[in-house]
Each structure stands twice: as C-alpha cells, then as structure tokens.
Amino acid sequence: MRAIVTCECCGHRQVMARPIRRPESFYVICHGCEGVLRVEVTSADLRTARTATGGRAPQAAGGVGTASS
C-alpha cells in the first residue's frame, strides 16, 4: 500500500513514495508548512485498502498525518 497523507495543519496532501506492507508508524515533513507529521498505518487500514482494490496491492490509500510537537 502507498499512502496519501493530508496535513492537519495546512491541508497539503502528499503521496508517500515508500511501499507500506505491514502496520507501522513513521514521520514525514509536510511539503506545505514544513511541519513534522506522524503517520500511523494500522492493520485495519491495510485491510480496507486491500478490500477497495479487490485483493490486489493498492497504489494509494487515504491517511491523515498528525502534527507532532
């Protein structure tokens, strides 16, 4: 799965270039406001993405990054 991350601070959306194959969390820098975002991908997110693509490995799925202090 690849994630599309939306910044909660400025609303900027960006696609994560890294493949996501298992539940994990990671940090990214928003290209809009340069805030630090913590992205969390759960098992439920992965199941939803697989269901939406009919079992194929999805190319993109939604996600919201939360600003970290």
N, C-alpha and C positions, 0 to 999 in steps of 0.2 A: 504494500500500500504506500502511496505517496500522499502527503497531507497538504492541504491548503490552509494556511494559518492566517487568522484575522486578528490584528492587534486591537485589544480592548481600549487602548488609549487614543489612537488616531484613526482606527478603522482600515488601515492599509492591509491589503491581502497579498500574500506571497506564497508561492509553491515551494515546498521543501524538495530539494533535489535528491535527498537520500532515500533509499528504499526502507520501508518500515515493515518488518516481517513478524515481529513479536511485540507484546506490550512493553513500553519503555517510556521514559521521560527524558527530555533534553532541553537545552537552552538555545535560543536563536536571537539575533539582533534584528529589530524591526528596521526595514529599509526606509520607512516613512519618518518615524520620530526618533530612531536610534535607541529606543527603549529595549531592555532585556526582557524576553518573553520565555516563560517556562511552558513547554508543550508536553502534555501528558496523553499518551495513546494507551487505551485500555483494551482488554480482550473484547469487550462489547463493541468498541469502535471497529476493531478488526472484523468481527462477525458481521456487523452492519455493512461494512464495505464489501465483504465477500458476497453477502446476500444481494446487494444492489448490483453487482456485476455478474450474477449468475454463477458464482463459484470461481470465476477467473480472478487472477491477481489484479486488483483495481489500480488504475493510474492515478486517481486523485480522490480524496475524501475530505470532508469539511473538518475544521478544528478551530478552536479559539485559543490563542496564546494569552496567558495571563501575565501582566507586568509583574516583575519581581523587584523588590526593593533592594 
